[in-house]
Amino acid sequence: MNRHAYVPTDMPWHLISLRPQGQHDTLRSAATRLGARTVALSPWRLVLRADETTRAQLAEAAGCDRLVFTSPSAAQAAARLLPLSQLLPGNVVAVGEGTARVLRQHGARQVQAPSRMDSEGLLALPAMQQLQGLRVALVTAPGGRGMIAGQVVERGAQLLRVDVYDRVPLALGAATVSRLQALQGPAVLVVSSGEALHSVLPQLPAELLARWQQDPIVTASARLADLAGSLGFANRHIAAGPMPAQLASAAAAAVSALPASAG
């Protein structure tokens, strides 16, 4: 459970982060530079897989024509199971620069990543266009990135999915909900995962959910903004990308746009 979530109330505005447990620091640092305090509200914790079956699947993936890494966590988990310096240069594709950076740090060479750091951006890369008859490995976690898997198959490739970590759900404790309800001042929800949003919202009391739906929400992509709209969020803002500085900057701009009486 999120037993120790800390919800500060001594700053003029707050950024609510739905990053996995233990992965809020970079977003928190970016938000602090812009005058915010971060509410760390993790929908899950990540558990890296280290079993022999996953290790064997990843070794098979190393021989594929494309290896697609869907997150920094996927890259980190893979590096624990296989020397990434062994991957063929030019075959490695990352969903964004953060993932590419982790891959390079662990020895992967000629990593390709889109400037638009989401599934659509990855699928638009030249390396992901002519896939007919190729073998494509998707290094990821259970759930999520269904668009990539579907498009890879539709483009004629044989797909090998390798789940290298798991998301273990965390329940919102009563104390955390109470602190969220008592939060004063403007608050901005920052979302870079649709699954995170789907995990947290059903756990909120109706009154708190209604408040969140009126507060600003910042998403990492237009697709996530559409999802937020379908879930009742009216004040939607799209960040320039999923990097912490981009998300925090968009959150600060959203707060600046609020009426003076908001919060």
N, C-alpha and C positions, 0 to 999 in steps of 0.2 A: 504494500500500500504506500501511497504518498504521505507517510505519517509526518515527515519533517519538512513539508513544503513551507517556505517562508514567504509571507505576503506582507511587504513593507507598506507603510502608510504615511511616510514622512517626506515624500517627494511629490512634485506637482503632477506627474503622470507616470503610468506604469505600462510596461510591455509584458504581455502574457506569452510565455514561450512554451510550445508543445513539443520541444525536442525530447529525444530519449533521455532517460535518467543518466546523469553524469556528462551530458553533452550540451550544456547550456552556456558554458564559459565564454565562447567566442561571441555569441549573440549578446550575452550580458555585458561584455566589454564594449561592444559597439553601442549598445543602448546607453550605457553609463556616460560615454563621451558626448551623448546628445541630451543629457540631463534626465534620463529615465532610470527607474529601478525595475529590475526584471523579476517577474513572478514565474518561478520554475515549476511547471505543471506537466509532469511526464506521463504520457499515456502508457508507456512500457519501458522495460529495460532490455538491452540487447545481450544475447548470450551467443558467443561465437561457437561454432561447431568444430570439433576436433576428432571426430570418429573416423575410422578407416574407410567407411563407405564414402563419406564426403571427400576425403583425401583422394580416393581413387577416381571419383567423378571429376574432381578438379584437374587431376593429372590427364584424364581423357580430354578435358576441355582445352588444355594447353596445346593440343594438336589440331584444334579447330581453325577454320579460316578467319573467324572473328571471335574475339573474346570481349563481351560487353559487360562492364562493371557498372552497377546501377547506383552506387553510393560510396562515400568514403569508408563506411563500415564494411561494405562488401570487399573493398580493396584491402582493408586492414585484416579482415578475417582470412582472406585468400593468402596473404603474405605469411600468415602463421602456418599454412599448410603446404606451401609450394614456393620455392625461390622464384620470384617474379622476373629476375634477370634471365631466366630460361625461356620466357615467352618470346615468340618471334616478333622482332621489331616491325611495326606497322600493322600488326593484327589486333592490337589492343585498343579498345574504344571505351571512353568514359562518358558518363552522362553529364559531367560538368567539370569545371576547373578544379574544384576541391577534391573530387575523386581522382582526377588526373595527377594532382600534386602528390597524393598518397601513393599512387602507383609508381610514380617516378622516384619517390623517396625510397621505395623498396626495390629499385633496380629495373623496372619496366622501361623500355625504350620506344621512342617514336609513338607515344600515346596520342591518340586523336580525341579531341573533345570539342563540342560545339560552343560557339559564343552564346547561343541561346541555351541555357543550362536546364533543359527539361527533356521529357521523352520526345516531344516534337522536334526539338533541336537536334537531338541525337539521331533520330530517324532521317533527318535532312542531310546528314553528312554524306559526302561522296562515297565513303567506305561502306555505307549502309544501303546503297542504291541497287547495285547489280549483285543480288544474292542468290539467283537461281542456281540450284545444285550445290551451293556451298553449305558448310557446317558452321553454325553459329552457336556459341555458348553464351548463356545469360547467367552471370554470376551475381547472385541477389539473395533475397530472403523470401520465405513463403508469403504470398499475397503481394499486391502492388505491381507496378510496371506492366500491367496486362497489355497496354497499348503496344509496348515494344515487342513482347512475345507474339502477339497477334499479327503485327505487321511483318515481322521476320518470317513467319510461316507463310503469310499471304504473298510475300515476295519470292517465294520458292525455295527457301532455305530449310535445311534440317535443323531443328532446334534442340539443343541440349541445355536443360536448366540445371544449375548447380546452386542449391540453397546453402550458403556458408554461414549463416547465422539465423537466430530466431528472435522474434519479438515476444517477450513475456509480458502480458498485460499487467498494469498496476491500477488498482482500484483507488478512487478518490475517497479519502477518509472523511469522517464527519467534521473533524477539526479543520481540515483544508477547505471544505465547502463553507464552513462558518467564516473563515478568514477571507475567503473570496467575496462572500456576501457583505462583509464589513469594509471592503476596500473602498477608499474615498478617492475622488478625483478621476480624471480621464484615464481610461485603460484601453489599450489596443491589443487585440488578439493577433498573433503572427503565426501564419500557417504555411508550411512547406510540404505537408503530407495530408492528402485527403483521408487516409486511414486514421491518422491521429485525430482529425476532426470527428470522424465517425465514432471513434473510441470514447472521446471525452464527453461529447454533447449529451448522450443518453443518461449520463451519470449526474447531470446538473438538475437541481430543483427548477421547477417551471419559472419561478420569478427571476432566478439568476440567469437562466437561459434567455428569457425575454430581454433582460438588460444587455446581455452580450450581443443579441441580435440587433440592438440599436447602436451599440458602440462601434467604433471603427474596427474593421478587420483588414489586415494586410496579407495578401497571398503572394506566393512566389511565381505564379503564372496565371494567365487568363483562364486556363482550364479550371484551376482551383477557385478562382473568383466566381466562375459559373456554378461550381459545386456549392460554394458558400451562399450564393443567391438562392439556389434550390433549397437550402436549409434555413432560409428565412433571414439571412444577414442583409441588411439594407445599405449599410455604409461601407462599401467595398473599395479597396485600393490595391492596385497591382504594383509590386516592387519591380525594379529594373532586372532583378534576378534573384536567385536563392542564396547568395552569399550573405553572411551576417551583416556586413556594413550596408548592403542594399536593402535588406529587410528593415533594419533599424532606421535608416534614412527615410524610408517610406512611412514607417510608423510615426516618426517625428513630424513629417509633413501632414499626416492625417490628423494628428493632434492640433497642429497649427491651424488647420482648416475648420476646427470645431467652433461653434459659437462661444462667446466669452462665458456664458453661463453654464456650458456643458461640464459634466463631472460633478 
